[in-house]
Amino acid sequence: AMGLVASAAQAQDARFEISGTAGWTFSDGVTGDRVTIPDVGTFDRIDPKDAFSWGLRFGFLLSENSEVRILFDMQPTELELGGTETVSVGDMNVYNYHGYYSYSFLDRDAVARPYLLIGLGATQFGAVDATLGDMQQSVGGGTKFSGTGAFGVKVFPFASPKFGMRAEVRFTPTYIKSDPDGWWCGYWGCYVVEDAQYANQWEFSGGFVLRL
């Protein structure tokens, strides 16, 4: 009985949480003006290829239901041109760095706990050593502001509040650019209306949860 009481007290004092995830990310990019590359094709969009992804998370439990975390996620992939055909330009990495708030439903000792999260941070698109036909060129990467949001569930199947598993669907939109989309006129004059374009990522992942 003394041992059970001590274990329960330690579980309640566990305030830090470490998670590792792995899954598959569906990615899309943006469209632009049509460009013809001789002997290759005509293209009007550029996208990261859907690919495997993995990540790490470190969090602090504010209460039994609330926590704040930092997230790192990496997708090793390829950059593709789309148009009359789809052509791989070269290998690239996409990195996500986000801080977020997460709220878990149900009691702390529940076997399965659904949760929601929302966060802000940055998405980094790595450099690409591009090859198209006879052309070879190194294309620098860039970092853009992005947000992220997810719905998931944590499962503690071993009657232990310190080790469990998670399954999650996470959406990360990254603003890339805006294109002119016409004019809007009103009392104060006329203005160019722009169409914002985002590179979106949908990640379906699973992983482990470890409380310390």
Salt bridges, closest charged atoms under 4 A:
GLU17 OE2 - ARG69 NH2 2.05
GLU17 OE2 - LYS154 NZ 2.78
GLU17 OE2 - ARG166 NH2 3.94
GLU17 OE1 - ARG211 NE 3.02
ASP44 OD2 - ARG34 NH1 3.76
ASP47 OD1 - ARG45 NH2 2.54
GLU67 OE1 - ARG69 NE 2.70
GLU67 OE2 - LYS154 NZ 2.71
ASP73 OD1 - ARG170 NH2 3.64
GLU168 OE2 - ARG57 NH2 2.53
GLU168 OE1 - ARG166 NH1 3.82
GLU168 OE2 - ARG170 NE 3.80
ASP179 OD1 - LYS177 NZ 2.79
GLU203 OE1 - ARG170 NH2 3.04
